[in-house]
Amino acid sequence: MNLLKKVRLEIAVNAEFVEPTVEAIIGAARTGKIGDGKIFVQNLEECIRIRTGEKGQEAIG
């Protein structure tokens, strides 16, 4: 059995940065070989910055 090492990234960005972020990841990660990975795009219901109490887009940055 040939096992591949895996890395998991979780990135939260505001809506206008979703496509540029996805394109940047694809550009950096694509080798054309098995194991390039997958990208899952999900809506983020809520984000709260604990230190300041900021919520929503302000908390993401």
C-alpha positions as CSV (number, residue, x, y, z in Angstrom):
1,M,0.0,0.0,0.0
2,N,1.4,3.4,-1.0
3,L,0.2,6.1,1.5
4,L,0.6,9.8,0.7
5,K,1.3,12.5,3.3
6,K,-1.6,14.9,3.7
7,V,-1.8,18.5,4.7
8,R,-5.0,20.2,5.7
9,L,-5.4,24.0,5.4
10,E,-8.4,25.9,6.7
11,I,-8.6,29.5,5.4
12,A,-11.4,32.0,6.1
13,V,-11.6,35.0,3.7
14,N,-14.2,37.6,3.0
15,A,-16.4,36.9,-0.1
16,E,-14.5,39.1,-2.5
17,F,-11.3,37.1,-1.8
18,V,-12.7,33.6,-2.3
19,E,-11.9,33.3,-6.0
20,P,-8.4,34.9,-5.8
21,T,-7.6,32.6,-2.9
22,V,-8.8,29.5,-4.7
23,E,-6.8,30.4,-7.8
24,A,-3.6,31.1,-5.7
25,I,-3.9,27.7,-4.1
26,I,-4.5,25.9,-7.4
27,G,-1.6,27.7,-9.0
28,A,0.8,26.7,-6.1
29,A,-0.5,23.2,-5.5
30,R,-1.2,21.7,-9.0
31,T,1.4,19.2,-10.1
32,G,-0.9,17.1,-12.4
33,K,-0.2,14.1,-10.3
34,I,-2.3,12.1,-7.9
35,G,-2.4,13.8,-4.5
36,D,-2.7,17.4,-5.6
37,G,-5.7,17.6,-3.3
38,K,-9.2,19.1,-3.2
39,I,-10.6,22.5,-2.3
40,F,-13.9,22.7,-0.5
41,V,-15.6,26.1,-0.4
42,Q,-18.2,26.6,2.3
43,N,-20.2,29.5,3.7
44,L,-19.0,30.6,7.1
45,E,-22.0,31.1,9.3
46,E,-20.3,33.4,11.8
47,C,-16.8,34.5,12.8
48,I,-16.0,36.1,16.2
49,R,-12.6,37.5,17.1
50,I,-12.3,36.5,20.8
51,R,-9.8,39.3,21.7
52,T,-11.9,42.2,20.5
53,G,-15.4,40.8,20.2
54,E,-15.6,41.8,16.5
55,K,-18.0,39.7,14.4
56,G,-18.6,38.9,10.8
57,Q,-16.3,40.4,8.1
58,E,-14.5,42.6,10.5
59,A,-13.4,39.5,12.5
60,I,-12.1,37.8,9.4
61,G,-9.9,40.7,8.5
